[in-house]
């Protein structure tokens, strides 16, 4: 009965992962010195560095800006992932169940 109610969960998860891969977010640090693009699967897709905005002799600064930009991008990706998971749960709820999907997030 639950399988009928929720459909094929594995297939829905696969579809969700594909959908999340198509959603991208961008974050930056150091006033645009480092930009990171990630998808909602929390995979880093690209890192761009503006050489003119960095002091390459200050390795610690470069490392810190990379970490900040990557962590910001992953945080944004996690937010997108959570929103999409919430949408998926709403779609899985059978008609007439009211707003019970709010129990999950």
KOLKEBA-747177 format. One record per atom (N, C-alpha, C): residue number from 1; z, y, x; residue in one letter. Coordinates in steps of 0.1 Angstrom, whole numbers, plus 5000, padded with zeros to 4 digits. Layout:
! residues N
atom i=NUM zz=Z yy=Y xx=X aa=a
...
//
This chain:
! residues 105
atom i=1 zz=5000 yy=4988 xx=5008 aa=x
atom i=1 zz=5000 yy=5000 xx=5000 aa=x
atom i=1 zz=5000 yy=5013 xx=5009 aa=x
atom i=2 zz=5008 yy=5013 xx=5019 aa=x
atom i=2 zz=5009 yy=5024 xx=5028 aa=x
atom i=2 zz=4995 yy=5026 xx=5035 aa=x
atom i=3 zz=4989 yy=5015 xx=5038 aa=x
atom i=3 zz=4976 yy=5016 xx=5045 aa=x
atom i=3 zz=4966 yy=5023 xx=5035 aa=x
atom i=4 zz=4967 yy=5020 xx=5022 aa=x
atom i=4 zz=4958 yy=5026 xx=5013 aa=x
atom i=4 zz=4961 yy=5041 xx=5011 aa=x
atom i=5 zz=4974 yy=5044 xx=5011 aa=x
atom i=5 zz=4979 yy=5058 xx=5009 aa=x
atom i=5 zz=4975 yy=5067 xx=5020 aa=x
atom i=6 zz=4976 yy=5062 xx=5032 aa=x
atom i=6 zz=4973 yy=5071 xx=5044 aa=x
atom i=6 zz=4960 yy=5068 xx=5050 aa=x
atom i=7 zz=4952 yy=5059 xx=5045 aa=x
atom i=7 zz=4939 yy=5056 xx=5051 aa=x
atom i=7 zz=4941 yy=5050 xx=5065 aa=x
atom i=8 zz=4930 yy=5050 xx=5072 aa=x
atom i=8 zz=4930 yy=5044 xx=5085 aa=x
atom i=8 zz=4935 yy=5054 xx=5095 aa=x
atom i=9 zz=4948 yy=5053 xx=5099 aa=x
atom i=9 zz=4954 yy=5063 xx=5107 aa=x
atom i=9 zz=4948 yy=5063 xx=5121 aa=x
atom i=10 zz=4945 yy=5052 xx=5127 aa=x
atom i=10 zz=4938 yy=5052 xx=5140 aa=x
atom i=10 zz=4925 yy=5059 xx=5140 aa=x
atom i=11 zz=4917 yy=5058 xx=5130 aa=x
atom i=11 zz=4905 yy=5065 xx=5129 aa=x
atom i=11 zz=4908 yy=5080 xx=5127 aa=x
atom i=12 zz=4917 yy=5084 xx=5119 aa=x
atom i=12 zz=4921 yy=5098 xx=5118 aa=x
atom i=12 zz=4926 yy=5104 xx=5131 aa=x
atom i=13 zz=4934 yy=5096 xx=5138 aa=x
atom i=13 zz=4939 yy=5101 xx=5151 aa=x
atom i=13 zz=4927 yy=5103 xx=5161 aa=x
atom i=14 zz=4917 yy=5094 xx=5161 aa=x
atom i=14 zz=4905 yy=5096 xx=5169 aa=x
atom i=14 zz=4898 yy=5108 xx=5166 aa=x
atom i=15 zz=4896 yy=5110 xx=5153 aa=x
atom i=15 zz=4889 yy=5122 xx=5148 aa=x
atom i=15 zz=4896 yy=5135 xx=5152 aa=x
atom i=16 zz=4910 yy=5134 xx=5151 aa=x
atom i=16 zz=4918 yy=5146 xx=5155 aa=x
atom i=16 zz=4916 yy=5149 xx=5170 aa=x
atom i=17 zz=4917 yy=5139 xx=5178 aa=x
atom i=17 zz=4915 yy=5141 xx=5193 aa=x
atom i=17 zz=4901 yy=5147 xx=5195 aa=x
atom i=18 zz=4891 yy=5143 xx=5188 aa=x
atom i=18 zz=4878 yy=5149 xx=5190 aa=x
atom i=18 zz=4878 yy=5163 xx=5186 aa=x
atom i=19 zz=4884 yy=5166 xx=5175 aa=x
atom i=19 zz=4885 yy=5180 xx=5170 aa=x
atom i=19 zz=4893 yy=5188 xx=5179 aa=x
atom i=20 zz=4904 yy=5183 xx=5184 aa=x
atom i=20 zz=4912 yy=5191 xx=5194 aa=x
atom i=20 zz=4905 yy=5194 xx=5206 aa=x
atom i=21 zz=4896 yy=5185 xx=5211 aa=x
atom i=21 zz=4888 yy=5187 xx=5223 aa=x
atom i=21 zz=4879 yy=5199 xx=5221 aa=x
atom i=22 zz=4875 yy=5202 xx=5209 aa=x
atom i=22 zz=4866 yy=5213 xx=5206 aa=x
atom i=22 zz=4873 yy=5227 xx=5205 aa=x
atom i=23 zz=4886 yy=5227 xx=5204 aa=x
atom i=23 zz=4893 yy=5239 xx=5202 aa=x
atom i=23 zz=4898 yy=5244 xx=5216 aa=x
atom i=24 zz=4894 yy=5256 xx=5220 aa=x
atom i=24 zz=4898 yy=5260 xx=5233 aa=x
atom i=24 zz=4907 yy=5273 xx=5232 aa=x
atom i=25 zz=4916 yy=5274 xx=5242 aa=x
atom i=25 zz=4924 yy=5286 xx=5243 aa=x
atom i=25 zz=4923 yy=5291 xx=5257 aa=x
atom i=26 zz=4926 yy=5304 xx=5259 aa=x
atom i=26 zz=4925 yy=5310 xx=5272 aa=x
atom i=26 zz=4938 yy=5318 xx=5275 aa=x
atom i=27 zz=4943 yy=5317 xx=5287 aa=x
atom i=27 zz=4954 yy=5325 xx=5291 aa=x
atom i=27 zz=4952 yy=5331 xx=5304 aa=x
atom i=28 zz=4959 yy=5342 xx=5307 aa=x
atom i=28 zz=4957 yy=5348 xx=5320 aa=x
atom i=28 zz=4970 yy=5352 xx=5326 aa=x
atom i=29 zz=4970 yy=5356 xx=5339 aa=x
atom i=29 zz=4981 yy=5361 xx=5346 aa=x
atom i=29 zz=4977 yy=5371 xx=5356 aa=x
atom i=30 zz=4986 yy=5379 xx=5360 aa=x
atom i=30 zz=4982 yy=5389 xx=5371 aa=x
atom i=30 zz=4971 yy=5399 xx=5366 aa=x
atom i=31 zz=4972 yy=5403 xx=5353 aa=x
atom i=31 zz=4963 yy=5413 xx=5348 aa=x
atom i=31 zz=4949 yy=5408 xx=5350 aa=x
atom i=32 zz=4947 yy=5395 xx=5347 aa=x
atom i=32 zz=4933 yy=5389 xx=5347 aa=x
atom i=32 zz=4929 yy=5384 xx=5361 aa=x
atom i=33 zz=4939 yy=5383 xx=5370 aa=x
atom i=33 zz=4935 yy=5378 xx=5383 aa=x
atom i=33 zz=4933 yy=5363 xx=5382 aa=x
atom i=34 zz=4940 yy=5356 xx=5373 aa=x
atom i=34 zz=4938 yy=5342 xx=5371 aa=x
atom i=34 zz=4936 yy=5339 xx=5356 aa=x
atom i=35 zz=4926 yy=5332 xx=5353 aa=x
atom i=35 zz=4923 yy=5329 xx=5338 aa=x
atom i=35 zz=4922 yy=5314 xx=5337 aa=x
atom i=36 zz=4928 yy=5308 xx=5327 aa=x
atom i=36 zz=4928 yy=5294 xx=5325 aa=x
atom i=36 zz=4923 yy=5291 xx=5311 aa=x
atom i=37 zz=4914 yy=5282 xx=5310 aa=x
atom i=37 zz=4909 yy=5277 xx=5297 aa=x
atom i=37 zz=4914 yy=5263 xx=5295 aa=x
atom i=38 zz=4919 yy=5260 xx=5284 aa=x
atom i=38 zz=4924 yy=5246 xx=5280 aa=x
atom i=38 zz=4919 yy=5243 xx=5266 aa=x
atom i=39 zz=4919 yy=5230 xx=5263 aa=x
atom i=39 zz=4916 yy=5226 xx=5249 aa=x
atom i=39 zz=4929 yy=5222 xx=5243 aa=x
atom i=40 zz=4928 yy=5220 xx=5230 aa=x
atom i=40 zz=4940 yy=5217 xx=5222 aa=x
atom i=40 zz=4945 yy=5203 xx=5225 aa=x
atom i=41 zz=4938 yy=5195 xx=5233 aa=x
atom i=41 zz=4943 yy=5182 xx=5238 aa=x
atom i=41 zz=4952 yy=5184 xx=5250 aa=x
atom i=42 zz=4954 yy=5197 xx=5253 aa=x
atom i=42 zz=4962 yy=5201 xx=5265 aa=x
atom i=42 zz=4955 yy=5196 xx=5278 aa=x
atom i=43 zz=4942 yy=5197 xx=5279 aa=x
atom i=43 zz=4934 yy=5195 xx=5291 aa=x
atom i=43 zz=4929 yy=5208 xx=5296 aa=x
atom i=44 zz=4931 yy=5210 xx=5309 aa=x
atom i=44 zz=4926 yy=5222 xx=5315 aa=x
atom i=44 zz=4911 yy=5221 xx=5317 aa=x
atom i=45 zz=4904 yy=5230 xx=5312 aa=x
atom i=45 zz=4889 yy=5229 xx=5312 aa=x
atom i=45 zz=4883 yy=5238 xx=5323 aa=x
atom i=46 zz=4890 yy=5249 xx=5326 aa=x
atom i=46 zz=4884 yy=5258 xx=5336 aa=x
atom i=46 zz=4895 yy=5267 xx=5342 aa=x
atom i=47 zz=4894 yy=5270 xx=5355 aa=x
atom i=47 zz=4903 yy=5280 xx=5361 aa=x
atom i=47 zz=4894 yy=5290 xx=5368 aa=x
atom i=48 zz=4895 yy=5303 xx=5364 aa=x
atom i=48 zz=4887 yy=5314 xx=5371 aa=x
atom i=48 zz=4897 yy=5323 xx=5378 aa=x
atom i=49 zz=4893 yy=5326 xx=5390 aa=x
atom i=49 zz=4901 yy=5335 xx=5399 aa=x
atom i=49 zz=4893 yy=5347 xx=5403 aa=x
atom i=50 zz=4898 yy=5359 xx=5401 aa=x
atom i=50 zz=4892 yy=5372 xx=5405 aa=x
atom i=50 zz=4897 yy=5375 xx=5419 aa=x
atom i=51 zz=4889 yy=5372 xx=5429 aa=x
atom i=51 zz=4894 yy=5373 xx=5443 aa=x
atom i=51 zz=4899 yy=5387 xx=5446 aa=x
atom i=52 zz=4893 yy=5397 xx=5440 aa=x
atom i=52 zz=4896 yy=5411 xx=5443 aa=x
atom i=52 zz=4910 yy=5415 xx=5438 aa=x
atom i=53 zz=4915 yy=5407 xx=5429 aa=x
atom i=53 zz=4929 yy=5411 xx=5423 aa=x
atom i=53 zz=4940 yy=5403 xx=5430 aa=x
atom i=54 zz=4937 yy=5395 xx=5440 aa=x
atom i=54 zz=4948 yy=5387 xx=5446 aa=x
atom i=54 zz=4949 yy=5391 xx=5461 aa=x
atom i=55 zz=4961 yy=5390 xx=5466 aa=x
atom i=55 zz=4964 yy=5391 xx=5480 aa=x
atom i=55 zz=4964 yy=5377 xx=5485 aa=x
atom i=56 zz=4953 yy=5372 xx=5492 aa=x
atom i=56 zz=4952 yy=5358 xx=5496 aa=x
atom i=56 zz=4961 yy=5355 xx=5507 aa=x
atom i=57 zz=4967 yy=5365 xx=5514 aa=x
atom i=57 zz=4977 yy=5363 xx=5524 aa=x
atom i=57 zz=4991 yy=5359 xx=5518 aa=x
atom i=58 zz=4992 yy=5363 xx=5505 aa=x
atom i=58 zz=5005 yy=5360 xx=5498 aa=x
atom i=58 zz=5003 yy=5347 xx=5490 aa=x
atom i=59 zz=5004 yy=5336 xx=5496 aa=x
atom i=59 zz=5002 yy=5323 xx=5490 aa=x
atom i=59 zz=5011 yy=5321 xx=5478 aa=x
atom i=60 zz=5023 yy=5325 xx=5479 aa=x
atom i=60 zz=5033 yy=5323 xx=5469 aa=x
atom i=60 zz=5029 yy=5331 xx=5456 aa=x
atom i=61 zz=5023 yy=5343 xx=5458 aa=x
atom i=61 zz=5019 yy=5350 xx=5446 aa=x
atom i=61 zz=5007 yy=5343 xx=5439 aa=x
atom i=62 zz=4998 yy=5338 xx=5447 aa=x
atom i=62 zz=4986 yy=5331 xx=5441 aa=x
atom i=62 zz=4991 yy=5318 xx=5434 aa=x
atom i=63 zz=5000 yy=5311 xx=5440 aa=x
atom i=63 zz=5006 yy=5299 xx=5433 aa=x
atom i=63 zz=5013 yy=5302 xx=5420 aa=x
atom i=64 zz=5021 yy=5313 xx=5421 aa=x
atom i=64 zz=5029 yy=5317 xx=5409 aa=x
atom i=64 zz=5020 yy=5321 xx=5398 aa=x
atom i=65 zz=5009 yy=5329 xx=5401 aa=x
atom i=65 zz=5000 yy=5333 xx=5390 aa=x
atom i=65 zz=4993 yy=5321 xx=5384 aa=x
atom i=66 zz=4989 yy=5312 xx=5393 aa=x
atom i=66 zz=4983 yy=5299 xx=5387 aa=x
atom i=66 zz=4992 yy=5292 xx=5378 aa=x
atom i=67 zz=5005 yy=5291 xx=5382 aa=x
atom i=67 zz=5014 yy=5284 xx=5373 aa=x
atom i=67 zz=5016 yy=5291 xx=5360 aa=x
atom i=68 zz=5018 yy=5304 xx=5361 aa=x
atom i=68 zz=5020 yy=5312 xx=5349 aa=x
atom i=68 zz=5008 yy=5310 xx=5339 aa=x
atom i=69 zz=4996 yy=5312 xx=5344 aa=x
atom i=69 zz=4984 yy=5311 xx=5336 aa=x
atom i=69 zz=4982 yy=5297 xx=5330 aa=x
atom i=70 zz=4985 yy=5287 xx=5338 aa=x
atom i=70 zz=4983 yy=5273 xx=5333 aa=x
atom i=70 zz=4994 yy=5270 xx=5323 aa=x
atom i=71 zz=5006 yy=5274 xx=5325 aa=x
atom i=71 zz=5017 yy=5271 xx=5315 aa=x
atom i=71 zz=5014 yy=5279 xx=5302 aa=x
atom i=72 zz=5009 yy=5291 xx=5303 aa=x
atom i=72 zz=5006 yy=5299 xx=5291 aa=x
atom i=72 zz=4995 yy=5292 xx=5283 aa=x
atom i=73 zz=4984 yy=5287 xx=5290 aa=x
atom i=73 zz=4973 yy=5280 xx=5283 aa=x
atom i=73 zz=4978 yy=5267 xx=5277 aa=x
atom i=74 zz=4986 yy=5260 xx=5284 aa=x
atom i=74 zz=4992 yy=5247 xx=5278 aa=x
atom i=74 zz=5000 yy=5250 xx=5266 aa=x
atom i=75 zz=5008 yy=5261 xx=5266 aa=x
atom i=75 zz=5016 yy=5264 xx=5255 aa=x
atom i=75 zz=5008 yy=5268 xx=5243 aa=x
atom i=76 zz=4997 yy=5276 xx=5245 aa=x
atom i=76 zz=4988 yy=5279 xx=5234 aa=x
atom i=76 zz=4981 yy=5267 xx=5229 aa=x
atom i=77 zz=4977 yy=5258 xx=5238 aa=x
atom i=77 zz=4971 yy=5245 xx=5234 aa=x
atom i=77 zz=4980 yy=5237 xx=5225 aa=x
atom i=78 zz=4993 yy=5236 xx=5229 aa=x
atom i=78 zz=5003 yy=5229 xx=5221 aa=x
atom i=78 zz=5004 yy=5235 xx=5207 aa=x
atom i=79 zz=5004 yy=5248 xx=5206 aa=x
atom i=79 zz=5005 yy=5255 xx=5193 aa=x
atom i=79 zz=4993 yy=5251 xx=5184 aa=x
atom i=80 zz=4981 yy=5251 xx=5190 aa=x
atom i=80 zz=4969 yy=5247 xx=5182 aa=x
atom i=80 zz=4970 yy=5232 xx=5178 aa=x
atom i=81 zz=4975 yy=5224 xx=5187 aa=x
atom i=81 zz=4976 yy=5210 xx=5184 aa=x
atom i=81 zz=4986 yy=5208 xx=5173 aa=x
atom i=82 zz=4997 yy=5215 xx=5173 aa=x
atom i=82 zz=5007 yy=5213 xx=5162 aa=x
atom i=82 zz=5001 yy=5218 xx=5149 aa=x
atom i=83 zz=4994 yy=5229 xx=5149 aa=x
atom i=83 zz=4988 yy=5234 xx=5136 aa=x
atom i=83 zz=4977 yy=5224 xx=5131 aa=x
atom i=84 zz=4969 yy=5218 xx=5140 aa=x
atom i=84 zz=4960 yy=5208 xx=5135 aa=x
atom i=84 zz=4966 yy=5195 xx=5130 aa=x
atom i=85 zz=4977 yy=5191 xx=5136 aa=x
atom i=85 zz=4985 yy=5179 xx=5132 aa=x
atom i=85 zz=4990 yy=5182 xx=5118 aa=x
atom i=86 zz=4995 yy=5194 xx=5116 aa=x
atom i=86 zz=5001 yy=5198 xx=5103 aa=x
atom i=86 zz=4990 yy=5197 xx=5092 aa=x
atom i=87 zz=4978 yy=5202 xx=5095 aa=x
atom i=87 zz=4967 yy=5202 xx=5086 aa=x
atom i=87 zz=4963 yy=5187 xx=5083 aa=x
atom i=88 zz=4963 yy=5179 xx=5093 aa=x
atom i=88 zz=4960 yy=5165 xx=5091 aa=x
atom i=88 zz=4970 yy=5158 xx=5082 aa=x
atom i=89 zz=4982 yy=5161 xx=5084 aa=x
atom i=89 zz=4993 yy=5155 xx=5075 aa=x
atom i=89 zz=4991 yy=5160 xx=5060 aa=x
atom i=90 zz=4987 yy=5172 xx=5059 aa=x
atom i=90 zz=4985 yy=5177 xx=5045 aa=x
atom i=90 zz=4973 yy=5170 xx=5039 aa=x
atom i=91 zz=4963 yy=5167 xx=5046 aa=x
atom i=91 zz=4951 yy=5160 xx=5041 aa=x
atom i=91 zz=4955 yy=5145 xx=5038 aa=x
atom i=92 zz=4964 yy=5140 xx=5045 aa=x
atom i=92 zz=4968 yy=5126 xx=5043 aa=x
atom i=92 zz=4977 yy=5124 xx=5031 aa=x
atom i=93 zz=4984 yy=5134 xx=5027 aa=x
atom i=93 zz=4993 yy=5133 xx=5015 aa=x
atom i=93 zz=4985 yy=5131 xx=5003 aa=x
atom i=94 zz=4989 yy=5121 xx=4995 aa=x
atom i=94 zz=4982 yy=5118 xx=4982 aa=x
atom i=94 zz=4983 yy=5129 xx=4972 aa=x
atom i=95 zz=4974 yy=5131 xx=4963 aa=x
atom i=95 zz=4975 yy=5141 xx=4953 aa=x
atom i=95 zz=4987 yy=5140 xx=4945 aa=x
atom i=96 zz=4993 yy=5151 xx=4942 aa=x
atom i=96 zz=5005 yy=5150 xx=4933 aa=x
atom i=96 zz=5018 yy=5150 xx=4941 aa=x
atom i=97 zz=5017 yy=5149 xx=4954 aa=x
atom i=97 zz=5030 yy=5148 xx=4963 aa=x
atom i=97 zz=5036 yy=5162 xx=4965 aa=x
atom i=98 zz=5030 yy=5172 xx=4959 aa=x
atom i=98 zz=5036 yy=5185 xx=4961 aa=x
atom i=98 zz=5034 yy=5190 xx=4975 aa=x
atom i=99 zz=5044 yy=5197 xx=4980 aa=x
atom i=99 zz=5043 yy=5203 xx=4993 aa=x
atom i=99 zz=5052 yy=5196 xx=5003 aa=x
atom i=100 zz=5053 yy=5183 xx=5001 aa=x
atom i=100 zz=5061 yy=5174 xx=5010 aa=x
atom i=100 zz=5057 yy=5175 xx=5025 aa=x
atom i=101 zz=5044 yy=5179 xx=5027 aa=x
atom i=101 zz=5039 yy=5179 xx=5041 aa=x
atom i=101 zz=5047 yy=5189 xx=5049 aa=x
atom i=102 zz=5054 yy=5198 xx=5043 aa=x
atom i=102 zz=5063 yy=5207 xx=5051 aa=x
atom i=102 zz=5075 yy=5200 xx=5057 aa=x
atom i=103 zz=5078 yy=5188 xx=5053 aa=x
atom i=103 zz=5089 yy=5181 xx=5059 aa=x
atom i=103 zz=5086 yy=5177 xx=5073 aa=x
atom i=104 zz=5073 yy=5177 xx=5077 aa=x
atom i=104 zz=5069 yy=5172 xx=5090 aa=x
atom i=104 zz=5067 yy=5184 xx=5100 aa=x
atom i=105 zz=5070 yy=5196 xx=5097 aa=x
atom i=105 zz=5068 yy=5207 xx=5106 aa=x
atom i=105 zz=5070 yy=5220 xx=5101 aa=x
//
